[in-house]
Amino acid sequence: MFCCSSSKQKDEKKKPIEISEQLIPENQQGDRSCRTNQQQEVELEIEERPKKNSIGYQVQDENVSASICPSFVVGKTPFTLFVISLLEKQQNMKKESQQQEEIKIDFQEDLSVIVSYPQIQAEVKNNENEKSQLEEIPDQPEVIQEEDEEEDDREMSEEEAKNAAIYKWAKEIHDYNTDNTEELIFKAISNFKPLQSKEESRSTLAHKDGGKVCKNKKLIRTLRAIGKELIKQIGKQILSGNLNLTTVSFPIKAMIPKSALEKVLMSSCLFPLYINRAVLEKDPIEKMKLIICATLGNFYLNCSFLKPLNPILGETISGFYQDGTTAYVEQISHHPPISYFLTIGPKNSYKFYGYYNYEAKAGVNSLSLKNKGKRFLKFADGELIEYNFAGEEYSGSFWGPMKVECKGKITFMDKKNDITACVELDSVRWKASDYLSGEIKQKGKKVCKIYGSYMGYIEFGEVRYWDVNYIRPYECKVFKPNPFLLSDASFRPDLRQLKRNKVQEAQKEKDDLEMQQRQDAKLRKPKK
């Protein structure tokens, strides 16, 4: 243990150069160049070393605890070098712990949701409302249930361990609305009023230049590593910009154990509030406002950076909300890939139906998704609203911020009441790309303007109807698998293997399914 007097500290602070001169050997006192170099090293070391307090450095390690006076650490002696290395080690440990905390936060902010069969089964047992909706569905056979609960004690390969984190991220739960009982939902519907907030609200996932950004650095590194492997296979087509990704078979290690049909279910996550409220509205203009909010307000939640499994022809999935809404999706075409959906409101108060028809093209550092599908919302009184889909653009595949943006124009039409609404995305000058503008017209005359951001809020004539900080989405839970409906996505063998993190077995099952699809497609072609 070393210590020094306060007078020595004052002298050292005033004259650091004199200290350095004392450390120069006598035979080098006449060498000014050597002294100058020594002075520069001393001054540089004084500036770079950590400044804890006026007494000295506090060094803590498992086997070392010392308080060292600055006058003893000016020279580069073996002991001082050892102490400095301990300080650097302590600082690196702090940085690593901070990075781990940031990753944990990013996991909760950025990741998609999977509701697995065991989770649903447990929730059904504990919730009487869910029991009443599922009581007509036969229980899962014991063989399949045991297969799902089977524990795999084998050691994972390096490749499987590398991808295990992705499968874990895919199961993270979003911050859904906890007031999700039927009674509380209908209470929120009856009490719904425009929001009083005037702040420039934006989601924590919003990028400063627009869109939803991926903040999880570990996820970004993993996705980019997979992307490099894909380039080796289809690099020339990507560089030409003419690659249609819907015709490409992706390796299963680039995917998560979740069907793309689940994304279609989640597109109605705001319907329990906004569309049920629209059912009660008699003013068609107010109905249109609520439909626009229900459509644009789900983007920040529904778009993910994790790729789900492409649906197999004939694949189905179904889900429900606690208000009594049920939703169904089926893959009705292989090429082009078309998914048909049907959502039925409580007591048949409305029907939401249509189809997704994706076309995906990849560039060197980007991916564009164009949805040629249509959406229809029909109320019990016969009023019908028709509208289209906007495009999605992913950027930062290999460098720069990884983010997704919604681009294009969405047009809503109510032919019965001669009402149209046009929303243009990325249309507000000097604002981020997620800002939007538009207007609602009736019989050709402007009724009100539309302004806001799909990452923050939506206003109609400066009256706010949706705000990401105040309105929380509802969770669409997937029905328990019906053993008599083998087209259910949960029965896919590749998905089941992927949930167990058996990547090689999952890839084999995926290849077999795709081969079977190609054979079936040949049989459907008319003979010449």
Secondary structure, DSSP 8 states (H G I E B T S, - for coil): -----HHHHHHHHH-HHHHHHHTS-GGGTT-HHHHHHHHHHHHHHHHHS----SS-EEEE-SS-EEEE-GGGSSS--HHHHHHHHHHHHHHHHHHHHHHHHHHHHHHHHH------HHHHHHHHHH-HHHHHHHTTS----HHHHHHHH----S---HHHHHHHHHHHHTT------S--SHHHHHHHHHT---B---S----TTB-TTSSEE---HHHHHHHHHHHHHHHHHHHHHHHHT-EEGGGS---GGGS-SSBTHHHHHHTTTTHHHHHHHHHH---HHHHHHHHHHHHHTTHHHH--SS--B---TT-EEEEE-TTS-EEEEEEEETTTTEEEEEEE-GGG-EEEEEEEEEEEEE-SSEEEEEE--EEEEEETTS-EEEEE--EEEEE-SSSS--EEEEESEEEEEETTTTEEEEEEES-STTS-TTEEEEEEEETTEEEEEEEEETTTEEEETTEEEEETTT------EE----TT-TTBGGG-HHHHHHHTT-HHHHHHHHHHHHHHHHHHHHHHS---
